[in-house]
Amino acid sequence: MLHGCSGCGYFNKSQGNQCVFKDDAVNETAARMREADGIILASPTYFGGIAGTTKAFLDRVFFSSRAYFRYKVATAVSVVRRAGGVDVYRQLQNYLELSETIMPPSQYWMTVFGLSEGEVLQDKEGIQTVRKNARAMAWQLKVIDAGKQAVPAPQAEEKIQTNFIR
Ligand SMILES: Cc1cc2nc3c(=O)[nH]c(=O)nc-3n(C[C@H](O)[C@H](O)[C@H](O)COP(=O)(O)O)c2cc1C
């Protein structure tokens, strides 16, 4: 069973920005994502949105670890039977945008159509979209790796947080 995010902010006080719930895969997966050069998020489409357990997982991973994902190359893809896939893709992109990741381009929105296992392979245009995105991602990773000594990343800034209360 996966916990939803309680918004407790425990990660701010904890050693190594841990999520407070330690009995599932969130902290372990977040640690692996911190080490990775690139991140790929994927979700099926459930009632026009990200699948519930996936959302619970992503809320907690990105709330506690997004500071570690800055300038990683990252992309997202949704799977859908019929409608709502673009919404899910946009929802997945929110995590990547708010983590200051670098998102590779493609020719169309990253959503592929299918229901049973392997059916997406028949979605030739969708698969081409994913393939072009994957190639762009691999290229961006190599460009960043080749250039990072010569062209350092921008300095991080202290976060300014303003709440629109009044
Ligand atoms: C709870 C639930 C809600 C779903 N909602 C949608 C939907 O809004 N639009 C759609 O096209 N397909 C919908 N589907 C079909 C899934 O998008 C489809 O099963 C998915 O491509 C396969 O991913 P999965 O086998 O990993 O769940 C839904 C399926 C489930 C189980």
The ligand as a Gaussian input file, in Angstrom:
#p B3LYP/6-31G(d) Opt

LIG

0 1
 C       -9.519000       2.952000     -13.564000
 C       -9.288000       3.089000     -15.043000
 C       -9.618000       4.289000     -15.671000
 C       -9.387000       4.447000     -17.032000
 N       -9.684000       5.651000     -17.622000
 C       -9.427000       5.824000     -18.929000
 C       -9.647000       7.096000     -19.546000
 O      -10.008000       8.089000     -18.925000
 N       -9.416000       7.191000     -20.873000
 C       -8.990000       6.128000     -21.620000
 O       -8.821000       6.292000     -22.816000
 N       -8.717000       4.933000     -21.047000
 C       -8.925000       4.756000     -19.740000
 N       -8.639000       3.545000     -19.159000
 C       -7.934000       2.545000     -19.950000
 C       -6.407000       2.713000     -19.708000
 O       -5.934000       3.943000     -20.197000
 C       -5.649000       1.590000     -20.332000
 O       -6.043000       0.468000     -19.608000
 C       -4.147000       1.795000     -20.286000
 O       -3.704000       2.155000     -21.534000
 C       -3.390000       0.555000     -19.940000
 O       -2.542000       0.783000     -18.876000
 P       -2.472000      -0.254000     -17.613000
 O       -2.739000      -1.612000     -18.146000
 O       -1.075000      -0.073000     -17.107000
 O       -3.521000       0.172000     -16.634000
 C       -8.849000       3.375000     -17.807000
 C       -8.531000       2.162000     -17.153000
 C       -8.749000       2.021000     -15.807000
 C       -8.361000       0.717000     -15.145000

